[in-house]
Amino acid sequence: MPYSPIGKSIQVLDTPALLVDLDKMENNIQKMAARCRDSGLHWRPHAKGHKTPAIAHKQLRAGAIGITCAKLGEAEVLADAGISDILIANQVVGREKVARLVNLRRRADVMVAVDDPVHIRAISDAATDVGVNVRVLIEVDVGMKRCGVPPGDPTLALARQTHAAPGVVFAGIMGYEGHAMSLDDAAKEAACRKAVGELSKTRNLIEDAGLCVGIVSAGGTGTLAFTPDFPGITEIQAGGGIFMDTYYRDGLHVRGLEHALSVLTTVISRAAPDRAVADAGRKTTSSHPSLPEVKDRTDVVVTGLAAEHALLSLTNSDIEIGDKIQFISGYSDMTVFLHDQIYGTRNDRVEVVWDILARGKKQ
Ligand SMILES: Cc1ncc(COP(=O)(O)O)c(C=O)c1O
């Protein structure tokens, strides 16, 4: 029998190892699902952070209507894991990718963002060739100035073109208020109100023109406290909060969710009385500026990361070489994709080991 850590203490795991506290993650999933449900909205959580179909299935079991992802390759992995209602919240461009998209449509009811007639023509041509219909959402720029057509008439014009194109189904609109995520509460509330207002007005304009806007999608973990309260949207994309990290807490002011994701590390050096080093650096914990935090210890603080080293500052600490400590993730979105597997734990015992199946699916 091959070695299995299942049922054993996390202390037996070799390091660095990525852990998720299942009780905490499941609580976060329930809270995020309830936040959407209580606001009368559907939840379509973004999976770009976890990249793991088993976690997507937990979100669906908690009431999510479908899954959002960033990449076509992620959508293919989710589809092959039995998930059908998938939004790729990005533009899919290039002959090969569009061919994959329309072929994916045979095994999943995939939906994709567009913001230009070029996208619509390419999908329409490929979809009619293969004999499928692909749902599209028109991405509206609600102030982030990333992708997206301006709200109002330009979106209406694109909606009309989408509606007229064979092989393409106009399913609705989406707008990501990413510019609001890091604002303080008062400014964030105002920015969310404005963003949702733009989406709502645009939806009314399109419906007045006789087209049905089935979906109005918005939201991220950083705006979950506000965006669902404003009328006009139908679903929320917030996803990463299921892991909750120090960036969500300190950078995006997210509250009410528990830190679930950590990297288990080993102390490899105690080179000075007030300094130690652990075996998890940027290549394991993330290269994001938000530093990880040591779980359940006040005597050890992460002060810096090199590629493969974490510098630890010690205060009256009895920590020794070989000790294992957990780093609460600095930014989970930039942590998970560095690992092959994630250990699901309960009460510090390993319950399950998941392959991070959409890891590396960048195309
Ligand atoms: C299109 C889109 N939707 C939603 C999100 C929010 O993701 P999360 O809730 O994981 O922070 C993002 C984050 O980058 C995004 O790009």
The ligand as an SDF file (V2000), in Angstrom:
LIG
                    3D

 16 16  0  0  0  0  0  0  0  0999 V2000
  -13.8600   39.0530  -12.8720 C   0  0  0  0  0  0  0  0  0  0  0  0
  -13.6260   38.8730  -11.4190 C   0  0  0  0  0  0  0  0  0  0  0  0
  -14.6820   38.5590  -10.6300 N   0  0  0  0  0  0  0  0  0  0  0  0
  -14.5430   38.4040   -9.3050 C   0  0  0  0  0  0  0  0  0  0  0  0
  -13.3110   38.5390   -8.6960 C   0  0  0  0  0  0  0  0  0  0  0  0
  -13.2390   38.3880   -7.2040 C   0  0  0  0  0  0  0  0  0  0  0  0
  -12.5310   37.3320   -6.8110 O   0  0  0  0  0  0  0  0  0  0  0  0
  -12.3620   36.9560   -5.2650 P   0  0  0  0  0  0  0  0  0  0  0  0
  -13.6960   36.9480   -4.6460 O   0  0  0  0  0  0  0  0  0  0  0  0
  -11.7590   35.6050   -5.3530 O   0  0  0  0  0  0  0  0  0  0  0  0
  -11.4490   37.9610   -4.6350 O   0  0  0  0  0  0  0  0  0  0  0  0
  -12.1870   38.8580   -9.4750 C   0  0  0  0  0  0  0  0  0  0  0  0
  -10.8720   39.0120   -8.8440 C   0  0  0  0  0  0  0  0  0  0  0  0
   -9.8690   39.3090   -9.4310 O   0  0  0  0  0  0  0  0  0  0  0  0
  -12.3470   39.0260  -10.8680 C   0  0  0  0  0  0  0  0  0  0  0  0
  -11.3170   39.3570  -11.6590 O   0  0  0  0  0  0  0  0  0  0  0  0
  1  2  1  0
  2  3  1  0
  2 15  2  0
  3  4  2  0
  4  5  1  0
  5  6  1  0
  5 12  2  0
  6  7  1  0
  7  8  1  0
  8  9  2  0
  8 10  1  0
  8 11  1  0
 12 13  1  0
 12 15  1  0
 13 14  2  0
 15 16  1  0
M  END
$$$$
